[in-house]
C-alpha cells in the first residue's frame, strides 16, 4: 500500500514537472540548438544565433494581425489558384502539412491543446443537405453524396494571419531582435461564408482563428517552400525568410501586459527602415538604443547592489 502511494506521488510529481517545463518552452526565445528547429543540413533556413538567457535585457510578447488586403502582404495570400501554377499559398502549405500529420495544430495561441486534422474539420468545412435532398428525405428515401453540399475554406477565403512573436533586446549585441512563436490563418466562420459579401468591410465577430501552429515546429517546411514573388518569379523567397525578416505589414492587437501602450509599441518595435529618410530613421534608432542602454545600466547597478545572480527573463526548458 505504501509502495503504491509512493508510486502515484512520483507519477504526479513527474507529470507536473513535465507540464511546467512544457509551458516554459512556449514563452522562451527559440534557441539555435532547439531540437524543434530545422536540422542543420537545411541550407534554406535562416540560422538563429545562440542567445544566452542572461543576455536578454528586455522582452515583450506581442500578437499581431497581418491583413491580407494590404499590398505588403500579398505574398502571404497568393496564389489562390492551385491548378495553373506549381506554387502554393501559405494556407495551402500549412493545411497540407496538417493533413499529412507533419505538424500539430493547437486550439489557441498558448499551445496547450493539440488538434489533429480531423479535429479541425468543423472549423474549415461545412456540409449541408440540398433542397433536393430534403425532398428525398420527405419521400422516405436515403440520402447519397449527390444530395450533400460541401463548402471548404480555401486560400481564397483567408482574410488575415495572426502572428505571435517575442521581441527582445540582446544586451551583448546591443540589438533589438524578433522571433516568431506561432501563426494562425483567419477566415470568416465557415457557417457564414455565403452570407458575408466578399470585398466589403467584414464585422470582426465573423472572423475566427482556424488553428494555431507552433512556429519552430513548422519552420523546416516553410524554409523549403517558396512564396509568391510578384516582382521576380525567378527568385522565389521562402515563407520562413519572408516571415523571419518581417517582410509583411502587421498591427499589434495584444501583448503579454494589458497595461502596455499599443500605439507606442507599434511605433518602436520595428526593424530599421530607411525608406522614409536615413537621418530620421537613424535618430529613431539612436533614441531607442539609448532607452535600452539606460535599462542595461540600471539592471547592472541593481545586480551589483543586491549581489544576487542575474534574473533569468527567459526560462529554460528540457529538450
C-alpha positions in Angstrom: 0.0 0.0 0.0 2.8 2.4 0.9 4.7 1.5 -2.3 1.6 2.2 -4.4 1.0 5.6 -2.7 4.7 6.5 -3.3 4.5 5.4 -6.9 1.3 7.6 -7.5 3.1 10.5 -5.9 6.1 10.1 -8.1 3.9 10.0 -11.3 2.0 13.1 -10.3 5.2 15.0 -9.5 6.8 13.9 -12.8 3.7 14.9 -14.7 3.6 18.4 -13.1 7.3 19.0 -13.7 6.9 18.0 -17.4 3.9 20.3 -17.8 5.8 23.2 -16.2 8.7 22.7 -18.5 6.4 22.4 -21.5 4.7 25.6 -20.6 8.0 27.4 -20.0 9.1 26.4 -23.5 6.2 28.4 -25.0 7.5 31.7 -23.8 11.2 31.3 -24.3 13.2 32.7 -27.2 13.8 29.8 -29.6 17.5 28.8 -29.5 19.8 27.8 -32.3 20.2 24.4 -30.8 16.5 23.8 -30.2 15.6 20.3 -31.4 12.3 21.6 -32.7 14.1 23.8 -35.2 15.2 22.7 -38.7 18.1 20.3 -38.9 21.5 22.0 -39.6 21.8 20.4 -43.1 18.8 22.5 -44.2 20.6 25.3 -46.2 17.4 27.2 -46.9 16.7 28.2 -43.3 17.8 31.4 -41.6 20.1 30.5 -38.7 19.2 31.6 -35.3 22.1 32.9 -33.2 22.7 31.5 -29.8 21.1 33.7 -27.2 22.0 33.2 -23.5 19.3 33.9 -21.0 21.5 36.4 -19.2 21.9 38.4 -22.4 18.2 39.1 -22.7 17.7 42.5 -21.0 14.1 43.1 -22.0 11.5 41.0 -23.9 7.9 41.6 -25.0 5.4 39.0 -26.4 3.1 40.5 -29.0 0.2 39.3 -31.1 -0.3 40.9 -34.5 -2.7 40.9 -37.4 -1.4 40.8 -41.0 -4.3 42.0 -43.1 -4.2 40.2 -46.5 -6.0 43.1 -48.2 -2.7 45.1 -47.7 -0.5 45.1 -50.7 2.5 44.4 -48.5 1.0 41.1 -47.5 0.2 39.7 -50.9 3.0 37.1 -50.6 1.1 35.5 -47.7 -2.1 35.3 -49.7 -1.3 34.3 -53.3 -1.6 32.1 -55.2 -5.2 31.1 -54.6 -5.3 29.1 -57.9 -3.7 25.6 -57.4 -4.4 24.4 -60.9 -2.4 26.8 -63.2 0.7 27.1 -61.0 3.0 24.8 -59.1 3.4 27.2 -56.3 1.1 27.0 -53.3 -0.2 29.6 -50.8 0.8 29.7 -47.2 -2.6 28.4 -46.1 -2.5 25.5 -48.6 1.0 24.6 -47.4 0.0 24.6 -43.7 -3.2 22.7 -44.3 -1.4 20.0 -46.4 1.2 19.6 -43.6 -1.7 19.0 -41.1 -3.4 16.5 -43.4 -0.1 14.6 -43.7 0.5 14.9 -39.9 3.8 16.6 -40.4 2.9 19.2 -37.8 0.5 19.6 -34.9 -2.2 22.3 -34.7 -3.4 23.9 -31.5 -6.7 25.4 -30.4 -5.2 28.8 -29.4 -2.0 30.8 -29.1 -1.0 29.3 -25.8 -0.3 25.9 -27.5 -1.7 23.8 -24.7 -4.4 21.8 -26.5 -3.2 19.9 -29.6 -5.5 19.2 -32.5 -5.2 16.9 -35.5 -6.7 17.4 -38.9 -9.9 15.6 -38.1 -10.5 17.9 -35.1 -10.2 20.9 -37.4 -12.9 19.9 -39.9 -15.8 21.7 -38.2 -13.9 24.9 -38.5 -12.8 24.6 -42.1 -15.6 22.5 -43.7 -19.4 22.9 -43.9 -21.6 20.1 -45.0 -25.4 20.6 -45.6 -28.3 18.8 -47.3 -29.5 20.4 -50.5 -33.2 21.3 -51.1 -33.4 18.2 -53.4 -32.0 16.2 -50.6 -34.7 17.3 -48.2 -37.4 16.4 -50.8 -35.8 12.9 -51.0 -35.9 12.6 -47.2 -39.6 13.6 -47.2 -40.2 10.8 -49.6 -38.5 8.4 -47.2 -35.6 7.8 -49.5 -32.0 7.5 -48.3 -29.5 10.4 -49.0 -26.5 9.9 -51.2 -23.4 12.2 -51.6 -25.1 13.8 -54.6 -27.6 15.5 -52.3 -24.9 16.8 -49.8 -23.3 20.2 -50.5 -19.8 20.7 -49.1 -18.1 24.0 -48.7 -14.4 24.1 -47.7 -12.4 27.1 -46.6 -9.8 27.7 -49.3 -6.8 30.0 -49.6 -9.2 32.5 -51.3 -11.2 32.8 -48.1 -8.3 33.7 -45.8 -8.6 37.3 -44.6 -5.6 37.7 -42.3 -2.9 35.9 -40.4 -2.4 36.3 -36.7 1.2 36.1 -35.6 2.5 35.6 -32.1 6.2 36.6 -31.6 8.7 37.8 -29.0 10.8 41.0 -29.3 13.9 41.0 -27.1 16.9 43.3 -26.5 20.2 41.4 -26.6 22.5 43.4 -24.4 25.6 41.6 -25.6 24.9 42.7 -29.2 23.0 45.9 -28.2 20.3 44.9 -30.7 16.6 44.5 -30.7 15.7 41.1 -32.2 12.5 39.2 -33.1 11.4 35.6 -33.1 8.1 34.1 -34.2 6.4 31.8 -31.8 3.1 31.0 -33.6 0.9 31.7 -36.6 -2.8 31.2 -37.3 -4.9 31.7 -40.5 -8.1 33.6 -40.0 -11.3 33.5 -42.1 -15.0 34.2 -41.9 -16.7 31.5 -39.9 -17.4 28.6 -42.4 -21.1 28.7 -41.4 -21.4 32.3 -42.6 -19.2 32.3 -45.7 -22.1 32.6 -48.1 -23.8 35.3 -46.0 -20.9 37.7 -45.8 -20.3 39.5 -49.1 -16.7 39.4 -50.3 -14.9 42.7 -50.6 -17.0 44.6 -48.0 -15.9 45.6 -44.5 -16.3 42.4 -42.5 -17.5 42.5 -38.9 -14.8 41.3 -36.6 -17.3 38.9 -35.0 -17.5 36.8 -38.2 -13.7 36.2 -38.2 -12.3 33.1 -36.5 -8.9 31.6 -36.0 -8.9 28.3 -37.9 -5.9 26.8 -36.0 -2.6 27.8 -34.4 0.8 26.3 -35.3 3.9 26.4 -33.1 6.3 28.1 -35.4 9.6 26.4 -34.5 7.9 23.1 -35.5 6.8 24.3 -38.9 10.0 26.2 -39.8 11.7 23.4 -41.7 8.7 23.1 -44.0 8.3 26.8 -44.6 12.1 27.2 -45.2 11.9 24.8 -48.1 8.6 26.2 -49.6 8.8 29.2 -52.0 6.3 32.0 -51.5 4.7 34.1 -54.2 7.0 36.7 -55.6 5.3 39.3 -57.8 8.4 41.2 -58.7 10.6 38.3 -59.8 9.2 34.9 -60.4 12.8 33.5 -61.0 13.8 34.5 -57.5 11.5 32.8 -55.0 11.7 33.7 -51.4 10.8 31.0 -48.8 7.9 31.6 -46.4 10.3 31.3 -43.5 12.6 34.0 -44.8 9.6 36.2 -45.6 8.3 35.9 -42.0 11.5 36.0 -40.1 12.7 39.2 -41.9 9.2 40.6 -41.2 8.6 41.3 -44.9 5.0 41.9 -44.1 2.8 44.7 -42.5 1.0 43.9 -39.3 -0.7 45.7 -36.4 -0.3 44.7 -32.8 -3.6 43.9 -31.1 -2.4 42.3 -27.9 0.6 42.0 -25.6 1.6 40.0 -22.6 0.8 43.1 -20.4 -2.6 44.6 -20.6 -1.2 48.0 -19.5 1.1 48.3 -22.4 0.8 51.3 -24.7 0.0 49.5 -28.0 0.5 52.6 -30.2 3.9 53.2 -28.8 5.0 49.6 -29.2 3.7 49.6 -32.8 6.0 52.6 -33.5 9.1 51.3 -31.7 9.0 47.5 -32.3 10.2 47.7 -35.9 13.3 46.6 -37.9 15.3 49.5 -39.3 13.6 51.1 -42.2 15.4 53.8 -44.1 12.9 54.3 -46.9 11.4 57.4 -45.2 14.9 59.0 -44.9 18.2 58.0 -43.4 18.5 60.8 -40.9 15.0 60.3 -39.4 15.4 56.6 -39.0 18.9 56.9 -37.5 17.6 59.3 -35.0 14.7 57.0 -34.0 17.2 54.1 -33.6 19.5 56.1 -31.5 16.8 57.1 -29.2 15.6 53.5 -28.9 19.1 52.3 -28.2 19.6 55.0 -25.6 16.5 53.8 -23.7 17.7 50.2 -23.7 21.2 51.2 -22.6 19.6 53.0 -19.7 17.8 49.8 -18.7 21.0 47.9 -19.0 22.9 50.2 -16.7 20.1 50.2 -14.2 19.9 46.4 -14.2 23.7 46.2 -13.6 23.5 48.6 -10.7 20.7 46.7 -9.1 22.5 43.4 -9.6 25.7 44.8 -8.1 23.9 46.3 -5.1 22.0 43.2 -4.3 24.9 40.8 -5.1 22.3 38.4 -6.4 22.5 36.3 -9.5 21.1 37.9 -12.6 17.3 37.3 -13.0 16.6 34.8 -15.9 14.0 36.5 -18.0 13.8 33.6 -20.3 13.0 30.3 -18.5 14.8 27.2 -19.8 13.1 24.1 -20.9 14.1 20.5 -21.4 14.9 19.4 -24.9 
